[in-house]
Amino acid sequence: MEPAEDLTARARIRNAALDEFAAHGYRGATLRGIAASAGSSLGVVQHHFGNKDGLRDACDAYVLAFFQEQVSRAVDLDHLDGQAFASEAYVRAPAVLRYLGRALADGSPAVAPLFDELVSVTESYLSGRPGVDDARGDAAVFVAMRLGVYALHEHLSRALGGDALAPESLRRISASLLEIVAPEFLGAQAFRDAREALGRSVPAESAKRTKE
């Protein structure tokens, strides 16, 4: 996300809401707490968003647009791996990922359209590829695996010994996911490109395993 000083008041409030909803959930977060986190006032928050439902809707729309843009760009470049595994856009957007993790855990109404959209885009990417017999099923499972990282990030953090949504951990997780996915799934060249990119950035133990 952009530096705070470059944001409009509305964007600062939305970003603060992403953090507060991620930390406390929809029920636990308050408009006053969000206003304080944004360096704003309750009146300004209400002016821009009306109420907490309106603010959550704005956060949901922002997160959905973020993922749509990243995945669509990857498909346009014929490199699903670039966004699914190694994209800097993901590791630089921890607030979005933490918000998504909480939304998945809490059953937010925004999750269903996001999941369906990602499955549809991934299915389009996979359709007609050699060795892919069930593009819809493969796409659904692939998206579930990827989003599961965010939904279970607290457990992953415990298992990995560090914040699973920190940039270095996300690269490590991406390397592990790449090992699980067959090269034919992404396409041989895309698979090689992703592996090479991750080999330059993952922690030493993951890089070693990737090369074996």
N, C-alpha and C positions, 0 to 999 in steps of 0.2 A: 504494500500500500504506500501511498505518497507520504512524504514527510508532513508532520502535523501542521507546520507553518504554511504549507502550500494548499491546505484544504479549506473549503468553505465551512461555515458553521454547521450546515446540514451534514456534510461528510464527516466532520469531526465527531458529531453526535452519533452518527451511524457507526463509526469505527469504535467509539466507546461502548456502544450497545453490543457490538460483536463480542468485545472482551467481557462485558458484564453478563451477558446471556450465557457465554461459554463457561464462565466461572461459577455462576449461581443458578443457572437454569432460568426458564421463563418465569416461573413462580417466584423464585428467590430474588431476581433482579428488580430494582425499583427505578422509576423515572428520576427520582432525586439522586440516586446513586449514579445513574448514567450521566445526568447533567453535571454532577461534581467531577466525574472522571473526564468529561469532555471540556471542563473549564467553562461551563455554560450555566444556564439557570433553568429551573423547571418551566418557566414561562416560555423560554425560547424553544425548548424541546417540544412542548405542547403546540407551539406555533407551527413548527415544521412537520410534526408527525401526529398530532392530535392526542393519541394515547399510546399505551404500551403495545396494543395490538397493531397499531399503525407502524410503530417502530420495528416490531418483529417482522411485519410484512416487508418493510424496506430492507432489512437485513437478509431475509430470505431471497428477495429479488436480486440483491447484490451478489450473494453466494451462487445462485443459479446462473447468473450472467457470467460470473468468473469461470465456472466450470464449462459452460457452453463455449465460451471464447477459446479456452485452452484446448479442449478436445477437438473442436471444429478446426482450429488452426493445425492441429496435429494431423487430422484426416486430410485436410487440403494439401499438406506436404507429404502425404502418404507415409507418415512416420508416427503411428500411434504411440510407439515406444518413447518418442521424444517428450511427450507430455505425460504419459502414464508412468514413466520410470525416472527420467533424468531432468525434467524441466526445472529450471531455476525459478520459474513463476510460482511453482508450488512451495518450494522451500523458503521463499521470501514472503509468503503469505500465511504465517502461523495463525493470525487471528481468524482468518477464513476457515482454516482447517480445524481449529479448536471449536469454533462455532458449529461447524458441520458435525464434528464428533458429538457435541452435546445434543444437536438436533436429531441425530440418528438415535442416540440413547433415549431421548425424551419422546420420540415418536412425533416430531414436528410435522404438521401438514405439508411443509415444503419438501420433505424428503421424497415423497412419491413421485412428483413430477421431475425432480432432479434425477432420481434413479432411472425412471422410464426414458428420459431424454438421453442419458449417457448410454443406456442399453441400445437405444435405437441408432445412435451415432456409431457405436462400436460394431453393431450388427452390419451396418452399411459398409464399414471398413473391411469386415471379415468376409462378407458375401463374395463367393466366387474364388476365394483364395484356395490354392491347392492344399488338400488335406483337411479342409474345414467342411465337415458334413452337416453340422448343426450350428449355423452362425448365430441363431437366436439364443440357443442354450449356452453356447460358448461365451457370447457377449454378456449374458446375464450373470454367469458365474464369475467372469473376469471383473465386471464392475462391482459385484458383491465382495470379491476378494480385496479390491482396491479400497472401497469405502469402509470395509471392515477394519482396516488399519486405523482409520480415524475414530470409528466407534469404540474400538478397544484400545485406544492409545494409552490409557492409564495402566492397563495390564501389560502392554508391550513395553512401556517405560520401566516397569518393575522387572520384567524379564531381561531387558537389555541393559539395565543399570544406568539409565539416563532418560531424559525427556524424549519420548518417541517422536514428537513433532518439532524438535530442534533440527536445523538444517543437516547437521552431520548424521543424525539418526535417520532422517528421511532418506538420505542417500544410501545408508546401510540397508534400510528396509527395501528400498528399490532394487538394490543388488540382489537381495534374497528373493524377491518376487521374480526378478528376471531369471534366476536359476530354476524357478519352479515352472515357468512358462516355456513350452517347446519353441524352438526357433521358427518352426513352420507357422506358428500362431501369428507372429508379428510379421513374418517375412524375413528371409535370411539376412538381407542387407540391413534392415531395420534392427534386427537382433544384434548384429555385429556392431552397428553404430552405437546402440544403447550400451552394450557391454564395454566398448572402448571409452565412452563418456563417463560411465560410472567408475571404471578402473582408475580414472584420474582423480576421483573425488571421494571415494569411500574410505573409511578407516582401514588401517593396514590389515587387520584380520579378515575383513570382508573382501578386500582386494585380492588377498592371497587365495581365498577360497574361490573367488570368481575365475582366477586363472587356472585352477586345477582341473 
